[in-house]
Amino acid sequence: MTTPTAIASGALAGLRVLDLTDYTGHLCARLMADLGADVVKIEPPGGDSGRRIGPFVDDLPHPNRSLFFWFYNFNKRSLTLNLEAPRGREILLDLARSADVVIENFAPGRADAMGLGWERLHAINPALVMLSMSPFGQDGPYRDFVADDTVLTAMGGMLYVNGYPGRPPVRPLGLQGYHPASFYGAIAIMCALFARDRDSIGQWIDLSMQAATAGTLEHVVGGYFQNGVPERRRGTMHWSRFFRVGKCSDGYVMHCTIGDWTSLIEWVKSDGAAQELVDPAWEAHAHRAAHAERLFDVLDQWVADRPRDEIVARAQLLRQPYAAVRHPEELFDDEQLRARNFFVEVDHPELGKKFLYPGAPAIMHGTPWRIYRRPPLLGEHTIEILRDELDLPADELQVLTAEGVL
Amino acid sequence: MAMSLEGIRVVDFTWVVAGPVATRMLADNGAEVIKVERRIPGYMGPRKVGTQPDLNRNKLSVSINMGEPRGVELARRLVKIGDLVIDNFSARVMRGWGMDYESLRKIKPDIISMSMSGLGHTGPRNNYVSYGPTLQALAGFTRLMTDPNGEPAGYGYSFSDLAGGLAGGLTALAALWHRKRTGLGQFIDLSQLESLTGFIGPALLDISVNQRPQPPVDWRAQEMPAAPHGVYRCKPRGDDDDRWIAIAVRTQAEWTRFAAAIGAPAWTTEEKFRTLYLRMRNREELDQHITRWTAECEAESVMRLLQAAKVPAGVVQNGEDLCTHDPQLRSRGFWPLVKRPDDKDTAVSGIPYRLSATPGSIRRNAPETGEDNDYVLGELLGLSVEERKQLMADQVLWP
């Protein structure tokens, strides 16, 4: 475990991002912060809606104790600003003058109505890149449709193919209708920044979260355009027909029949099972796929009275891509994740405690992708940003606070 | 105006899905992505129709045999004129070819090398063999995405590859940005398991902070709590009885509008459904009422009715709904066409975001293996026709 330091030196160091998103889009700016950008999260005076979402530390609801908020907002700074107030909007425009990126996910048209739309921001800072994320995009017949994560996974084609035939579709673990949109958004921002470097222009990015979900499918789109019929739910059988879950004596394993057939079948045979799999026809991938149900039924029988970890350990020795079907709790005991310092201890001095956070997807050797700042308390950086960076006088800060602008 | 990433050249050793997803992000925005590959196994499907156009459109392919020293030499010459080298092998493969970062930086000091292996290049399990379904099993998706009967269900596809691909695409762009600023390259050791694990963050914090084992996902709150919340079976469409509507009623205002929109039946005024908390407590009964209603309606009409009342609702769209009927995706041009070998068109998924000044584009179908040998070896590396023929005869190039 590593203890993060307070100084960012990531790949995006030097970029300033203003994050106006609510909890459906707040991963996007965090990704940029993880990579070193200075991200200022603008929160309404009562706090971002994400602060009201659980789970909470020790199950005590409080704006500074939401683990949901924590995960999506570490590495950011928090500035409270009432954008309903004219002076609040003026301050935002001042911040936008020196920002590189603004990310917002108001309902389409709302930013414009508030005087914070693309035209306005572009006029005051022509080099600005603005990302607008919305459920269905800024135009089209569904532009004003509303959605939560469930509706996005439904409309994006993700939900329909999860689960068992004849049974209801199964919803993803985690908010996978929101997350891809945030990644696509960050990628789009990077592209716009490359173009800005070359062409000296800012630009506006219109991202549809539904399309981002539809752009995160694997076989659904290609399968339809190839065969003209929609892909169906198949239980745990992967659409490639090389993977299925099997039940063993103390849990479940993910079978895989795409690896080296000879060593798999020698092993199964040596256990006294699978006599019907000795036919050389099984050596062909196509045959295994065509008769996948029968094949997995035999393999299920083989693993039924064996412990999960024993099967997986042996399989991996033979380079068979088997895996344990784990509970997420087991990730914290994973020796591989531990060896790579994936979980990072983050200090919360206000609580007098340190907590393990899931860390970076990659070890970047030149410019670490990392956690260097615990999630901000509500409005924690309001004064340092407005006084030290925007040079607002102390007496105005007092008035603005009294007026509820901050 | 040129596309955002024009001028960036990627030497792409990746295959299967995660790597190609990462390089697709770059190719869609104008980077020149050169796949270095052998003919892929038949079970991966054809190149010009199906999933491959989705994964590999806009890319070039050169069929270099990396088992031959002269093949490796050609690849090293590509690196010399490249900006980013990307693979999804375990550590020993690139090292075996002398193509690991330390070797590559001697050829091109500012090269960026990214490896997108299953579990990373370091650690006791760096040689673990994995695919999307195996990683999803390890990360908890398979176990917690359960059928109502409690059995594991998980994703019906390799979401893991998409998660890894998105993380890879963003990481590569960040490293390229840093190099633009400083002139420095670097090595990136991406773990697909770590990328995927980052997609369930709040659940992991609940484990590490509150020591709470995570229950199956079901329809419990993973964000703003809602009730009604779930998928509800709708009237069959023709002989298709697999029609569902997803509904999420979060606030009291949404509940009031929901009740009015469905005609204010008596049950909506019952005490047990009066508040969100009560509706969540009495979810089963609530869902039964709603299912009785939706079963008589077409999914599309439920969506239109509820959306008109500003209640989150959407058809659980299958491939056909998505690719042909959905007027929104169509109106946003999300299904661009590419050419098949028989000169007919086939559609691919488009780019989910639009850049106002330098938008990406879909310019060509996925290449067959070696389709761009002449351009890559001839124009980029300056080999003559005779030299290329000889390399083919010597099996330094795959046919």
Interface residues (C-beta under 8 A of the other chain):
Chain A: G10 A11 L12 G14 Y23 T24 L31 L35 G36 S49 R52 I53 G54 P55 V57 D58 D59 L67 F68 W70 F71 Y72 W118 L131 F136 G137 D139 G140 P141 Y142 R143 F145 V146 A147 D148 D149 T150 V151 L152 T153 A154 M155 G156 G157 M158 L159 Y160 V161 N162 G163 Y164 R167 P168 P169 V170 R171 P172 L173 G174 L175 Q176 Y178 H179 P180 A181 F183 Y184 G185 A186 I187 A188 M190 C191 A192 L193 F194 A195 D197 R198 D199 I201 Q203 W204 I205 D206 L207 S208 M209 Q210 A211 A212 A214 G215 T216 L217 E218 H219 V220 V221 G222 G223 Y224 F225 Q226 V229 P230 E231 R232 R233 R234 G235 T236 H238 W239 S240 F242 F243 V245 Y252 V253 M254 C256 I258 G259 H285 A286 A289 Q316 R319 Q320 P321 Y322 A323 A324 V325 R326 H327 P328 E329 E330 L331 F332 D334 E335 Q336 L337 A339 R340 F342 F343 F355 L356 Y357 P358 G359 A360 P361 A362 I363 M364 H365 G366 T367 W369
Chain B: M1 A2 M3 S4 L5 V17 M25 N29 P41 G42 Y43 G45 V49 G50 T51 Q52 P53 D54 M114 L119 G120 T122 G123 P124 R125 N126 Y128 V129 S130 Y131 G132 P133 T134 L135 Q136 A137 L138 A139 G140 F141 T142 R143 L144 M145 T146 D147 P148 E151 P152 A153 G154 Y155 G156 Y157 S158 F159 D161 L162 A163 G164 L166 A167 G168 G169 L170 T171 L173 A174 A175 L176 W177 H178 K180 R181 L184 G185 Q186 F187 I188 D189 L190 S191 L193 E194 S195 T197 G198 F199 I200 G201 P202 A203 L204 L205 D206 I207 S208 V209 N210 R212 P213 Q214 V217 D218 W219 A221 Q222 E223 M224 A226 H229 G230 V231 R233 D242 W244 I245 A246 I247 A248 R250 Q307 K310 V311 P312 A313 G314 V315 V316 Q317 N318 G319 E320 D321 L322 C323 D326 P327 Q328 L329 S331 R332 F334 T346 A347 V348 S349 G350 I351 P352 Y353 R354 L355 S356 A357 T358 G360
